[in-house]
Amino acid sequence: MEENAGLRGLIDTGKGNLQWERDIPPASLANLESLAAKDFKGNLGKIIHDIYQTAHVMFGDMPQGDHKKRAKYRFASKTIMRILPTPHKTEIEKLIEGKKITMDLYEILGKCTWVEPK
């Protein structure tokens, strides 16, 4: 390491910029939040489409395969939780904390759209 002492500064500088997840572009987030606020269930198809369209652009630099597919799916799950209207969000968070469901996109959507028979 002594022969490459110049790399130490480069490594230390790079450590501060390390990010495990990608941030959603502010314009996309604002669009999704406005769709969810207007009529969440009515706009659900458009919301899901826009989430995956944003993910496709965000993860466009990754090669095709399972890693990219999982990254987009994880992004969609976290984004839907972020934009859920308050009544749905509190219910879903309680179910996740109680380990009744996971942070899975389809489980979250199922709980938000399914109506229990009376």
Biopython code that builds the backbone (N, CA, C, O; Angstrom):
import numpy as np
from Bio.PDB.StructureBuilder import StructureBuilder

atoms = [
    (1, "MET", "N", (0.824, -1.185, 0.000)),
    (1, "MET", "CA", (0.000, 0.000, 0.000)),
    (1, "MET", "C", (0.871, 1.252, 0.000)),
    (1, "MET", "O", (0.467, 2.296, -0.512)),
    (2, "GLU", "N", (2.059, 1.145, 0.572)),
    (2, "GLU", "CA", (2.955, 2.306, 0.637)),
    (2, "GLU", "C", (3.342, 2.798, -0.748)),
    (2, "GLU", "O", (3.520, 4.000, -0.950)),
    (3, "GLU", "N", (3.475, 1.892, -1.698)),
    (3, "GLU", "CA", (3.878, 2.308, -3.039)),
    (3, "GLU", "C", (2.748, 3.027, -3.773)),
    (3, "GLU", "O", (3.003, 3.744, -4.741)),
    (4, "ASN", "N", (1.511, 2.847, -3.330)),
    (4, "ASN", "CA", (0.361, 3.528, -3.931)),
    (4, "ASN", "C", (-0.307, 4.447, -2.911)),
    (4, "ASN", "O", (-1.526, 4.416, -2.741)),
    (5, "ALA", "N", (0.494, 5.256, -2.241)),
    (5, "ALA", "CA", (-0.012, 6.119, -1.174)),
    (5, "ALA", "C", (-1.059, 7.106, -1.678)),
    (5, "ALA", "O", (-1.912, 7.536, -0.902)),
    (6, "GLY", "N", (-1.017, 7.474, -2.942)),
    (6, "GLY", "CA", (-1.984, 8.411, -3.510)),
    (6, "GLY", "C", (-3.402, 7.849, -3.541)),
    (6, "GLY", "O", (-4.380, 8.596, -3.577)),
    (7, "LEU", "N", (-3.497, 6.529, -3.526)),
    (7, "LEU", "CA", (-4.823, 5.898, -3.548)),
    (7, "LEU", "C", (-5.578, 6.055, -2.228)),
    (7, "LEU", "O", (-6.808, 6.027, -2.217)),
    (8, "ARG", "N", (-4.862, 6.220, -1.126)),
    (8, "ARG", "CA", (-5.497, 6.333, 0.193)),
    (8, "ARG", "C", (-6.475, 7.513, 0.219)),
    (8, "ARG", "O", (-7.608, 7.368, 0.679)),
    (9, "GLY", "N", (-6.048, 8.658, -0.263)),
    (9, "GLY", "CA", (-6.927, 9.839, -0.301)),
    (9, "GLY", "C", (-8.126, 9.617, -1.200)),
    (9, "GLY", "O", (-9.243, 10.024, -0.879)),
    (10, "LEU", "N", (-7.881, 8.963, -2.339)),
    (10, "LEU", "CA", (-8.964, 8.667, -3.278)),
    (10, "LEU", "C", (-10.002, 7.730, -2.646)),
    (10, "LEU", "O", (-11.205, 7.908, -2.839)),
    (11, "ILE", "N", (-9.535, 6.744, -1.900)),
    (11, "ILE", "CA", (-10.426, 5.797, -1.234)),
    (11, "ILE", "C", (-11.236, 6.511, -0.158)),
    (11, "ILE", "O", (-12.451, 6.330, -0.070)),
    (12, "ASP", "N", (-10.571, 7.316, 0.656)),
    (12, "ASP", "CA", (-11.268, 8.025, 1.728)),
    (12, "ASP", "C", (-12.309, 8.997, 1.177)),
    (12, "ASP", "O", (-13.382, 9.144, 1.762)),
    (13, "THR", "N", (-12.013, 9.653, 0.077)),
    (13, "THR", "CA", (-12.956, 10.582, -0.540)),
    (13, "THR", "C", (-14.161, 9.832, -1.081)),
    (13, "THR", "O", (-15.293, 10.291, -0.928)),
    (14, "GLY", "N", (-13.940, 8.706, -1.701)),
    (14, "GLY", "CA", (-15.018, 7.921, -2.291)),
    (14, "GLY", "C", (-15.948, 7.298, -1.274)),
    (14, "GLY", "O", (-17.118, 7.067, -1.580)),
    (15, "LYS", "N", (-15.466, 7.018, -0.066)),
    (15, "LYS", "CA", (-16.295, 6.402, 0.961)),
    (15, "LYS", "C", (-17.482, 7.273, 1.332)),
    (15, "LYS", "O", (-18.552, 6.755, 1.652)),
    (16, "GLY", "N", (-17.312, 8.582, 1.294)),
    (16, "GLY", "CA", (-18.390, 9.495, 1.663)),
    (16, "GLY", "C", (-19.510, 9.529, 0.648)),
    (16, "GLY", "O", (-20.622, 9.932, 0.987)),
    (17, "ASN", "N", (-19.259, 9.119, -0.585)),
    (17, "ASN", "CA", (-20.272, 9.173, -1.634)),
    (17, "ASN", "C", (-20.969, 7.839, -1.869)),
    (17, "ASN", "O", (-21.767, 7.712, -2.797)),
    (18, "LEU", "N", (-20.678, 6.851, -1.042)),
    (18, "LEU", "CA", (-21.241, 5.524, -1.227)),
    (18, "LEU", "C", (-22.744, 5.535, -0.951)),
    (18, "LEU", "O", (-23.181, 6.022, 0.092)),
    (19, "GLN", "N", (-23.531, 4.999, -1.880)),
    (19, "GLN", "CA", (-24.974, 4.917, -1.747)),
    (19, "GLN", "C", (-25.418, 3.508, -2.077)),
    (19, "GLN", "O", (-25.026, 2.953, -3.103)),
    (20, "TRP", "N", (-26.236, 2.925, -1.208)),
    (20, "TRP", "CA", (-26.706, 1.568, -1.450)),
    (20, "TRP", "C", (-27.940, 1.553, -2.332)),
    (20, "TRP", "O", (-28.199, 0.567, -3.022)),
    (21, "GLU", "N", (-28.700, 2.628, -2.317)),
    (21, "GLU", "CA", (-29.919, 2.702, -3.114)),
    (21, "GLU", "C", (-29.920, 3.977, -3.930)),
    (21, "GLU", "O", (-29.242, 4.950, -3.600)),
    (22, "ARG", "N", (-30.690, 3.955, -4.996)),
    (22, "ARG", "CA", (-30.799, 5.125, -5.853)),
    (22, "ARG", "C", (-32.012, 5.945, -5.446)),
    (22, "ARG", "O", (-33.047, 5.407, -5.051)),
    (23, "ASP", "N", (-31.859, 7.259, -5.552)),
    (23, "ASP", "CA", (-32.954, 8.164, -5.213)),
    (23, "ASP", "C", (-33.875, 8.345, -6.409)),
    (23, "ASP", "O", (-33.426, 8.402, -7.554)),
    (24, "ILE", "N", (-35.165, 8.435, -6.127)),
    (24, "ILE", "CA", (-36.140, 8.669, -7.180)),
    (24, "ILE", "C", (-36.043, 10.133, -7.607)),
    (24, "ILE", "O", (-35.925, 11.006, -6.747)),
    (25, "PRO", "N", (-36.090, 10.424, -8.890)),
    (25, "PRO", "CA", (-36.048, 11.812, -9.342)),
    (25, "PRO", "C", (-37.215, 12.602, -8.738)),
    (25, "PRO", "O", (-38.337, 12.098, -8.696)),
    (26, "PRO", "N", (-36.969, 13.829, -8.270)),
    (26, "PRO", "CA", (-38.018, 14.621, -7.611)),
    (26, "PRO", "C", (-39.270, 14.831, -8.468)),
    (26, "PRO", "O", (-40.382, 14.823, -7.941)),
    (27, "ALA", "N", (-39.106, 15.017, -9.772)),
    (27, "ALA", "CA", (-40.266, 15.221, -10.646)),
    (27, "ALA", "C", (-41.135, 13.966, -10.698)),
    (27, "ALA", "O", (-42.362, 14.062, -10.684)),
    (28, "SER", "N", (-40.515, 12.808, -10.758)),
    (28, "SER", "CA", (-41.274, 11.551, -10.783)),
    (28, "SER", "C", (-42.001, 11.331, -9.465)),
    (28, "SER", "O", (-43.155, 10.902, -9.444)),
    (29, "LEU", "N", (-41.314, 11.630, -8.363)),
    (29, "LEU", "CA", (-41.934, 11.464, -7.050)),
    (29, "LEU", "C", (-43.130, 12.400, -6.904)),
    (29, "LEU", "O", (-44.177, 11.993, -6.402)),
    (30, "ALA", "N", (-42.982, 13.643, -7.336)),
    (30, "ALA", "CA", (-44.088, 14.612, -7.245)),
    (30, "ALA", "C", (-45.283, 14.153, -8.079)),
    (30, "ALA", "O", (-46.428, 14.274, -7.645)),
    (31, "ASN", "N", (-45.016, 13.627, -9.276)),
    (31, "ASN", "CA", (-46.086, 13.117, -10.127)),
    (31, "ASN", "C", (-46.812, 11.953, -9.456)),
    (31, "ASN", "O", (-48.042, 11.910, -9.448)),
    (32, "LEU", "N", (-46.063, 11.017, -8.898)),
    (32, "LEU", "CA", (-46.670, 9.859, -8.237)),
    (32, "LEU", "C", (-47.465, 10.271, -7.004)),
    (32, "LEU", "O", (-48.551, 9.747, -6.755)),
    (33, "GLU", "N", (-46.924, 11.203, -6.239)),
    (33, "GLU", "CA", (-47.636, 11.672, -5.044)),
    (33, "GLU", "C", (-48.943, 12.359, -5.411)),
    (33, "GLU", "O", (-49.950, 12.189, -4.723)),
    (34, "SER", "N", (-48.933, 13.139, -6.498)),
    (34, "SER", "CA", (-50.163, 13.824, -6.897)),
    (34, "SER", "C", (-51.202, 12.826, -7.408)),
    (34, "SER", "O", (-52.391, 12.984, -7.131)),
    (35, "LEU", "N", (-50.774, 11.803, -8.147)),
    (35, "LEU", "CA", (-51.702, 10.763, -8.603)),
    (35, "LEU", "C", (-52.316, 10.024, -7.416)),
    (35, "LEU", "O", (-53.515, 9.746, -7.404)),
    (36, "ALA", "N", (-51.486, 9.708, -6.417)),
    (36, "ALA", "CA", (-51.967, 8.982, -5.241)),
    (36, "ALA", "C", (-52.902, 9.850, -4.408)),
    (36, "ALA", "O", (-53.867, 9.343, -3.836)),
    (37, "ALA", "N", (-52.632, 11.139, -4.331)),
    (37, "ALA", "CA", (-53.460, 12.033, -3.523)),
    (37, "ALA", "C", (-54.833, 12.259, -4.155)),
    (37, "ALA", "O", (-55.830, 12.376, -3.442)),
    (38, "LYS", "N", (-54.892, 12.320, -5.484)),
    (38, "LYS", "CA", (-56.168, 12.562, -6.172)),
    (38, "LYS", "C", (-57.129, 11.403, -5.977)),
    (38, "LYS", "O", (-58.212, 11.578, -5.418)),
    (39, "ASP", "N", (-56.740, 10.222, -6.433)),
    (39, "ASP", "CA", (-57.599, 9.038, -6.358)),
    (39, "ASP", "C", (-56.687, 7.818, -6.450)),
    (39, "ASP", "O", (-56.373, 7.349, -7.544)),
    (40, "PHE", "N", (-56.265, 7.309, -5.292)),
    (40, "PHE", "CA", (-55.276, 6.238, -5.277)),
    (40, "PHE", "C", (-55.757, 5.006, -6.038)),
    (40, "PHE", "O", (-55.060, 4.518, -6.928)),
    (41, "LYS", "N", (-56.934, 4.504, -5.699)),
    (41, "LYS", "CA", (-57.415, 3.277, -6.360)),
    (41, "LYS", "C", (-57.739, 3.519, -7.824)),
    (41, "LYS", "O", (-57.481, 2.656, -8.664)),
    (42, "GLY", "N", (-58.297, 4.672, -8.141)),
    (42, "GLY", "CA", (-58.627, 4.987, -9.524)),
    (42, "GLY", "C", (-57.402, 5.141, -10.406)),
    (42, "GLY", "O", (-57.434, 4.797, -11.587)),
    (43, "ASN", "N", (-56.331, 5.653, -9.839)),
    (43, "ASN", "CA", (-55.091, 5.897, -10.585)),
    (43, "ASN", "C", (-54.062, 4.793, -10.390)),
    (43, "ASN", "O", (-52.919, 4.941, -10.822)),
    (44, "LEU", "N", (-54.438, 3.692, -9.752)),
    (44, "LEU", "CA", (-53.452, 2.657, -9.397)),
    (44, "LEU", "C", (-52.717, 2.091, -10.604)),
    (44, "LEU", "O", (-51.508, 1.868, -10.538)),
    (45, "GLY", "N", (-53.420, 1.858, -11.697)),
    (45, "GLY", "CA", (-52.765, 1.346, -12.908)),
    (45, "GLY", "C", (-51.716, 2.312, -13.428)),
    (45, "GLY", "O", (-50.614, 1.899, -13.790)),
    (46, "LYS", "N", (-52.047, 3.588, -13.467)),
    (46, "LYS", "CA", (-51.100, 4.624, -13.925)),
    (46, "LYS", "C", (-49.932, 4.750, -12.946)),
    (46, "LYS", "O", (-48.787, 4.929, -13.360)),
    (47, "ILE", "N", (-50.224, 4.656, -11.652)),
    (47, "ILE", "CA", (-49.171, 4.745, -10.632)),
    (47, "ILE", "C", (-48.157, 3.620, -10.814)),
    (47, "ILE", "O", (-46.951, 3.866, -10.823)),
    (48, "ILE", "N", (-48.639, 2.390, -10.958)),
    (48, "ILE", "CA", (-47.740, 1.245, -11.131)),
    (48, "ILE", "C", (-46.948, 1.384, -12.428)),
    (48, "ILE", "O", (-45.745, 1.124, -12.458)),
    (49, "HIS", "N", (-47.623, 1.792, -13.490)),
    (49, "HIS", "CA", (-46.944, 2.002, -14.773)),
    (49, "HIS", "C", (-45.831, 3.043, -14.629)),
    (49, "HIS", "O", (-44.714, 2.828, -15.100)),
    (50, "ASP", "N", (-46.134, 4.164, -13.981)),
    (50, "ASP", "CA", (-45.146, 5.232, -13.825)),
    (50, "ASP", "C", (-43.987, 4.815, -12.922)),
    (50, "ASP", "O", (-42.846, 5.210, -13.163)),
    (51, "ILE", "N", (-44.268, 4.021, -11.885)),
    (51, "ILE", "CA", (-43.196, 3.534, -11.009)),
    (51, "ILE", "C", (-42.233, 2.669, -11.811)),
    (51, "ILE", "O", (-41.017, 2.845, -11.726)),
    (52, "TYR", "N", (-42.773, 1.736, -12.588)),
    (52, "TYR", "CA", (-41.904, 0.855, -13.367)),
    (52, "TYR", "C", (-41.207, 1.604, -14.508)),
    (52, "TYR", "O", (-40.080, 1.261, -14.867)),
    (53, "GLN", "N", (-41.853, 2.609, -15.076)),
    (53, "GLN", "CA", (-41.203, 3.411, -16.113)),
    (53, "GLN", "C", (-40.025, 4.177, -15.520)),
    (53, "GLN", "O", (-38.958, 4.254, -16.129)),
    (54, "THR", "N", (-40.220, 4.740, -14.333)),
    (54, "THR", "CA", (-39.133, 5.446, -13.637)),
    (54, "THR", "C", (-38.000, 4.478, -13.304)),
    (54, "THR", "O", (-36.827, 4.804, -13.485)),
    (55, "ALA", "N", (-38.351, 3.287, -12.818)),
    (55, "ALA", "CA", (-37.336, 2.279, -12.479)),
    (55, "ALA", "C", (-36.562, 1.868, -13.721)),
    (55, "ALA", "O", (-35.348, 1.677, -13.662)),
    (56, "HIS", "N", (-37.253, 1.732, -14.839)),
    (56, "HIS", "CA", (-36.591, 1.348, -16.091)),
    (56, "HIS", "C", (-35.527, 2.375, -16.478)),
    (56, "HIS", "O", (-34.438, 2.011, -16.923)),
    (57, "VAL", "N", (-35.842, 3.638, -16.309)),
    (57, "VAL", "CA", (-34.880, 4.705, -16.622)),
    (57, "VAL", "C", (-33.753, 4.735, -15.592)),
    (57, "VAL", "O", (-32.581, 4.861, -15.945)),
    (58, "MET", "N", (-34.123, 4.618, -14.306)),
    (58, "MET", "CA", (-33.121, 4.703, -13.238)),
    (58, "MET", "C", (-32.101, 3.574, -13.287)),
    (58, "MET", "O", (-30.916, 3.789, -13.029)),
    (59, "PHE", "N", (-32.559, 2.376, -13.618)),
    (59, "PHE", "CA", (-31.681, 1.213, -13.625)),
    (59, "PHE", "C", (-31.266, 0.823, -15.034)),
    (59, "PHE", "O", (-30.880, -0.320, -15.277)),
    (60, "GLY", "N", (-31.344, 1.757, -15.954)),
    (60, "GLY", "CA", (-30.988, 1.504, -17.342)),
    (60, "GLY", "C", (-29.527, 1.153, -17.550)),
    (60, "GLY", "O", (-29.174, 0.531, -18.551)),
    (61, "ASP", "N", (-28.674, 1.547, -16.613)),
    (61, "ASP", "CA", (-27.245, 1.270, -16.754)),
    (61, "ASP", "C", (-26.873, -0.146, -16.318)),
    (61, "ASP", "O", (-25.747, -0.588, -16.548)),
    (62, "MET", "N", (-27.800, -0.853, -15.696)),
    (62, "MET", "CA", (-27.509, -2.220, -15.240)),
    (62, "MET", "C", (-27.743, -3.211, -16.373)),
    (62, "MET", "O", (-28.636, -3.010, -17.196)),
    (63, "PRO", "N", (-26.947, -4.281, -16.423)),
    (63, "PRO", "CA", (-27.184, -5.301, -17.452)),
    (63, "PRO", "C", (-28.465, -6.068, -17.148)),
    (63, "PRO", "O", (-28.885, -6.161, -15.994)),
    (64, "GLN", "N", (-29.080, -6.614, -18.189)),
    (64, "GLN", "CA", (-30.296, -7.406, -18.010)),
    (64, "GLN", "C", (-29.996, -8.613, -17.128)),
    (64, "GLN", "O", (-28.898, -9.168, -17.169)),
    (65, "GLY", "N", (-30.974, -9.008, -16.337)),
    (65, "GLY", "CA", (-30.800, -10.191, -15.504)),
    (65, "GLY", "C", (-31.531, -10.063, -14.187)),
    (65, "GLY", "O", (-32.295, -9.123, -13.966)),
    (66, "ASP", "N", (-31.283, -11.027, -13.318)),
    (66, "ASP", "CA", (-31.991, -11.088, -12.040)),
    (66, "ASP", "C", (-31.700, -9.900, -11.135)),
    (66, "ASP", "O", (-32.593, -9.434, -10.427)),
    (67, "HIS", "N", (-30.456, -9.398, -11.143)),
    (67, "HIS", "CA", (-30.115, -8.265, -10.278)),
    (67, "HIS", "C", (-30.943, -7.045, -10.646)),
    (67, "HIS", "O", (-31.476, -6.362, -9.771)),
    (68, "LYS", "N", (-31.050, -6.775, -11.926)),
    (68, "LYS", "CA", (-31.826, -5.620, -12.389)),
    (68, "LYS", "C", (-33.310, -5.811, -12.073)),
    (68, "LYS", "O", (-33.983, -4.879, -11.632)),
    (69, "LYS", "N", (-33.800, -7.000, -12.296)),
    (69, "LYS", "CA", (-35.208, -7.300, -12.037)),
    (69, "LYS", "C", (-35.540, -7.109, -10.555)),
    (69, "LYS", "O", (-36.559, -6.508, -10.215)),
    (70, "ARG", "N", (-34.674, -7.624, -9.677)),
    (70, "ARG", "CA", (-34.884, -7.471, -8.232)),
    (70, "ARG", "C", (-34.764, -6.024, -7.800)),
    (70, "ARG", "O", (-35.524, -5.569, -6.945)),
    (71, "ALA", "N", (-33.820, -5.291, -8.378)),
    (71, "ALA", "CA", (-33.635, -3.882, -8.023)),
    (71, "ALA", "C", (-34.882, -3.072, -8.386)),
    (71, "ALA", "O", (-35.325, -2.227, -7.608)),
    (72, "LYS", "N", (-35.440, -3.329, -9.560)),
    (72, "LYS", "CA", (-36.640, -2.608, -9.984)),
    (72, "LYS", "C", (-37.840, -2.982, -9.111)),
    (72, "LYS", "O", (-38.653, -2.122, -8.772)),
    (73, "TYR", "N", (-37.951, -4.229, -8.758)),
    (73, "TYR", "CA", (-39.059, -4.695, -7.925)),
    (73, "TYR", "C", (-38.967, -4.108, -6.520)),
    (73, "TYR", "O", (-39.968, -3.664, -5.957)),
    (74, "ARG", "N", (-37.754, -4.108, -5.957)),
    (74, "ARG", "CA", (-37.531, -3.535, -4.624)),
    (74, "ARG", "C", (-37.828, -2.038, -4.642)),
    (74, "ARG", "O", (-38.435, -1.508, -3.711)),
    (75, "PHE", "N", (-37.394, -1.357, -5.711)),
    (75, "PHE", "CA", (-37.670, 0.065, -5.874)),
    (75, "PHE", "C", (-39.178, 0.309, -5.920)),
    (75, "PHE", "O", (-39.675, 1.240, -5.287)),
    (76, "ALA", "N", (-39.909, -0.524, -6.668)),
    (76, "ALA", "CA", (-41.362, -0.370, -6.782)),
    (76, "ALA", "C", (-42.034, -0.567, -5.427)),
    (76, "ALA", "O", (-42.952, 0.177, -5.081)),
    (77, "SER", "N", (-41.593, -1.550, -4.661)),
    (77, "SER", "CA", (-42.173, -1.809, -3.339)),
    (77, "SER", "C", (-41.967, -0.630, -2.397)),
    (77, "SER", "O", (-42.895, -0.203, -1.711)),
    (78, "LYS", "N", (-40.765, -0.117, -2.370)),
    (78, "LYS", "CA", (-40.463, 1.003, -1.475)),
    (78, "LYS", "C", (-41.159, 2.278, -1.921)),
    (78, "LYS", "O", (-41.585, 3.078, -1.088)),
    (79, "THR", "N", (-41.277, 2.472, -3.225)),
    (79, "THR", "CA", (-41.918, 3.680, -3.731)),
    (79, "THR", "C", (-43.414, 3.651, -3.447)),
    (79, "THR", "O", (-43.984, 4.675, -3.069)),
    (80, "ILE", "N", (-44.058, 2.513, -3.619)),
    (80, "ILE", "CA", (-45.504, 2.438, -3.346)),
    (80, "ILE", "C", (-45.760, 2.707, -1.865)),
    (80, "ILE", "O", (-46.750, 3.352, -1.520)),
    (81, "MET", "N", (-44.886, 2.223, -0.988)),
    (81, "MET", "CA", (-45.037, 2.506, 0.448)),
    (81, "MET", "C", (-44.868, 3.996, 0.728)),
    (81, "MET", "O", (-45.529, 4.554, 1.605)),
    (82, "ARG", "N", (-43.999, 4.615, -0.007)),
    (82, "ARG", "CA", (-43.713, 6.036, 0.203)),
    (82, "ARG", "C", (-44.888, 6.923, -0.189)),
    (82, "ARG", "O", (-45.103, 7.972, 0.419)),
    (83, "ILE", "N", (-45.653, 6.510, -1.206)),
    (83, "ILE", "CA", (-46.728, 7.372, -1.706)),
    (83, "ILE", "C", (-48.119, 6.933, -1.253)),
    (83, "ILE", "O", (-49.109, 7.570, -1.611)),
    (84, "LEU", "N", (-48.209, 5.865, -0.477)),
    (84, "LEU", "CA", (-49.526, 5.402, -0.017)),
    (84, "LEU", "C", (-50.246, 6.500, 0.757)),
    (84, "LEU", "O", (-49.624, 7.218, 1.539)),
    (85, "PRO", "N", (-51.557, 6.635, 0.543)),
    (85, "PRO", "CA", (-52.339, 7.565, 1.372)),
    (85, "PRO", "C", (-52.300, 7.124, 2.839)),
    (85, "PRO", "O", (-52.147, 5.937, 3.127)),
    (86, "THR", "N", (-52.435, 8.062, 3.747)),
    (86, "THR", "CA", (-52.252, 7.819, 5.176)),
    (86, "THR", "C", (-53.056, 6.651, 5.730)),
    (86, "THR", "O", (-52.481, 5.830, 6.444)),
    (87, "PRO", "N", (-54.361, 6.523, 5.444)),
    (87, "PRO", "CA", (-55.084, 5.386, 6.038)),
    (87, "PRO", "C", (-54.506, 4.024, 5.623)),
    (87, "PRO", "O", (-54.389, 3.113, 6.443)),
    (88, "HIS", "N", (-54.151, 3.902, 4.348)),
    (88, "HIS", "CA", (-53.552, 2.649, 3.869)),
    (88, "HIS", "C", (-52.166, 2.453, 4.469)),
    (88, "HIS", "O", (-51.798, 1.347, 4.865)),
    (89, "LYS", "N", (-51.410, 3.532, 4.530)),
    (89, "LYS", "CA", (-50.025, 3.445, 4.989)),
    (89, "LYS", "C", (-49.951, 2.947, 6.436)),
    (89, "LYS", "O", (-49.147, 2.068, 6.746)),
    (90, "THR", "N", (-50.782, 3.499, 7.317)),
    (90, "THR", "CA", (-50.735, 3.076, 8.717)),
    (90, "THR", "C", (-51.134, 1.612, 8.858)),
    (90, "THR", "O", (-50.533, 0.878, 9.642)),
    (91, "GLU", "N", (-52.145, 1.183, 8.102)),
    (91, "GLU", "CA", (-52.578, -0.220, 8.154)),
    (91, "GLU", "C", (-51.470, -1.152, 7.666)),
    (91, "GLU", "O", (-51.189, -2.170, 8.299)),
    (92, "ILE", "N", (-50.839, -0.804, 6.537)),
    (92, "ILE", "CA", (-49.776, -1.638, 5.959)),
    (92, "ILE", "C", (-48.569, -1.684, 6.891)),
    (92, "ILE", "O", (-47.984, -2.748, 7.090)),
    (93, "GLU", "N", (-48.193, -0.543, 7.462)),
    (93, "GLU", "CA", (-47.048, -0.519, 8.380)),
    (93, "GLU", "C", (-47.291, -1.401, 9.595)),
    (93, "GLU", "O", (-46.375, -2.082, 10.056)),
    (94, "LYS", "N", (-48.521, -1.398, 10.123)),
    (94, "LYS", "CA", (-48.849, -2.271, 11.259)),
    (94, "LYS", "C", (-48.727, -3.746, 10.867)),
    (94, "LYS", "O", (-48.200, -4.555, 11.630)),
    (95, "LEU", "N", (-49.216, -4.085, 9.679)),
    (95, "LEU", "CA", (-49.137, -5.474, 9.215)),
    (95, "LEU", "C", (-47.688, -5.917, 9.012)),
    (95, "LEU", "O", (-47.336, -7.056, 9.319)),
    (96, "ILE", "N", (-46.846, -5.016, 8.493)),
    (96, "ILE", "CA", (-45.432, -5.335, 8.292)),
    (96, "ILE", "C", (-44.730, -5.496, 9.638)),
    (96, "ILE", "O", (-43.953, -6.431, 9.832)),
    (97, "GLU", "N", (-45.010, -4.566, 10.577)),
    (97, "GLU", "CA", (-44.399, -4.661, 11.905)),
    (97, "GLU", "C", (-44.829, -5.931, 12.630)),
    (97, "GLU", "O", (-44.038, -6.538, 13.352)),
    (98, "GLY", "N", (-46.076, -6.328, 12.438)),
    (98, "GLY", "CA", (-46.589, -7.542, 13.062)),
    (98, "GLY", "C", (-46.203, -8.814, 12.323)),
    (98, "GLY", "O", (-46.612, -9.910, 12.704)),
    (99, "LYS", "N", (-45.412, -8.662, 11.262)),
    (99, "LYS", "CA", (-44.924, -9.774, 10.445)),
    (99, "LYS", "C", (-46.061, -10.577, 9.806)),
    (99, "LYS", "O", (-45.915, -11.772, 9.549)),
    (100, "LYS", "N", (-47.195, -9.913, 9.551)),
    (100, "LYS", "CA", (-48.309, -10.565, 8.869)),
    (100, "LYS", "C", (-48.107, -10.521, 7.354)),
    (100, "LYS", "O", (-48.557, -11.415, 6.637)),
    (101, "ILE", "N", (-47.422, -9.471, 6.868)),
    (101, "ILE", "CA", (-47.028, -9.373, 5.460)),
    (101, "ILE", "C", (-45.593, -8.884, 5.396)),
    (101, "ILE", "O", (-45.036, -8.437, 6.399)),
    (102, "THR", "N", (-44.997, -8.970, 4.216)),
    (102, "THR", "CA", (-43.640, -8.467, 4.016)),
    (102, "THR", "C", (-43.702, -7.199, 3.161)),
    (102, "THR", "O", (-44.784, -6.765, 2.767)),
    (103, "MET", "N", (-42.554, -6.615, 2.881)),
    (103, "MET", "CA", (-42.483, -5.411, 2.039)),
    (103, "MET", "C", (-42.561, -5.799, 0.568)),
    (103, "MET", "O", (-41.840, -5.241, -0.260)),
    (104, "ASP", "N", (-43.415, -6.732, 0.244)),
    (104, "ASP", "CA", (-43.577, -7.211, -1.113)),
    (104, "ASP", "C", (-44.626, -6.362, -1.827)),
    (104, "ASP", "O", (-45.692, -6.097, -1.272)),
    (105, "LEU", "N", (-44.333, -5.944, -3.034)),
    (105, "LEU", "CA", (-45.231, -5.078, -3.800)),
    (105, "LEU", "C", (-46.619, -5.683, -3.928)),
    (105, "LEU", "O", (-47.616, -4.995, -3.709)),
    (106, "TYR", "N", (-46.696, -6.958, -4.281)),
    (106, "TYR", "CA", (-48.000, -7.579, -4.503)),
    (106, "TYR", "C", (-48.796, -7.738, -3.210)),
    (106, "TYR", "O", (-50.022, -7.624, -3.222)),
    (107, "GLU", "N", (-48.120, -7.997, -2.105)),
    (107, "GLU", "CA", (-48.826, -8.074, -0.821)),
    (107, "GLU", "C", (-49.376, -6.709, -0.428)),
    (107, "GLU", "O", (-50.507, -6.604, 0.046)),
    (108, "ILE", "N", (-48.574, -5.666, -0.625)),
    (108, "ILE", "CA", (-49.015, -4.312, -0.298)),
    (108, "ILE", "C", (-50.217, -3.929, -1.154)),
    (108, "ILE", "O", (-51.219, -3.433, -0.640)),
    (109, "LEU", "N", (-50.112, -4.160, -2.459)),
    (109, "LEU", "CA", (-51.220, -3.827, -3.354)),
    (109, "LEU", "C", (-52.457, -4.661, -3.031)),
    (109, "LEU", "O", (-53.579, -4.160, -3.095)),
    (110, "GLY", "N", (-52.258, -5.905, -2.690)),
    (110, "GLY", "CA", (-53.389, -6.765, -2.330)),
    (110, "GLY", "C", (-54.129, -6.247, -1.121)),
    (110, "GLY", "O", (-55.360, -6.238, -1.108)),
    (111, "LYS", "N", (-53.406, -5.813, -0.101)),
    (111, "LYS", "CA", (-54.035, -5.297, 1.113)),
    (111, "LYS", "C", (-54.733, -3.961, 0.857)),
    (111, "LYS", "O", (-55.727, -3.638, 1.507)),
    (112, "CYS", "N", (-54.209, -3.192, -0.088)),
    (112, "CYS", "CA", (-54.809, -1.880, -0.387)),
    (112, "CYS", "C", (-56.056, -1.996, -1.261)),
    (112, "CYS", "O", (-56.921, -1.121, -1.215)),
    (113, "THR", "N", (-56.159, -3.040, -2.040)),
    (113, "THR", "CA", (-57.261, -3.130, -2.992)),
    (113, "THR", "C", (-58.305, -4.176, -2.612)),
    (113, "THR", "O", (-59.448, -4.097, -3.064)),
    (114, "TRP", "N", (-57.933, -5.145, -1.796)),
    (114, "TRP", "CA", (-58.859, -6.212, -1.443)),
    (114, "TRP", "C", (-59.837, -5.724, -0.380)),
    (114, "TRP", "O", (-59.436, -5.068, 0.582)),
    (115, "VAL", "N", (-61.102, -6.039, -0.550)),
    (115, "VAL", "CA", (-62.123, -5.700, 0.430)),
    (115, "VAL", "C", (-62.559, -7.002, 1.093)),
    (115, "VAL", "O", (-62.970, -7.950, 0.424)),
    (116, "GLU", "N", (-62.462, -7.029, 2.412)),
    (116, "GLU", "CA", (-62.843, -8.237, 3.152)),
    (116, "GLU", "C", (-64.347, -8.484, 3.017)),
    (116, "GLU", "O", (-65.144, -7.567, 3.213)),
    (117, "PRO", "N", (-64.737, -9.711, 2.685)),
    (117, "PRO", "CA", (-66.177, -10.014, 2.633)),
    (117, "PRO", "C", (-66.803, -9.925, 4.020)),
    (117, "PRO", "O", (-66.187, -10.286, 5.023)),
    (118, "LYS", "N", (-68.033, -9.439, 4.055)),
    (118, "LYS", "CA", (-68.697, -9.265, 5.371)),
    (118, "LYS", "C", (-69.669, -10.375, 5.643)),
    (118, "LYS", "O", (-70.310, -10.389, 6.694)),
]
sb = StructureBuilder()
sb.init_structure("model")
sb.init_model(0)
sb.init_chain("A")
sb.init_seg("    ")
for serial, (resi, resn, name, xyz) in enumerate(atoms, 1):
    if name == "N":
        sb.init_residue(resn, " ", resi, " ")
    sb.init_atom(name, np.array(xyz, "f"), 0.0, 1.0, " ", f" {name:<3s}", serial, name[0])
structure = sb.get_structure()
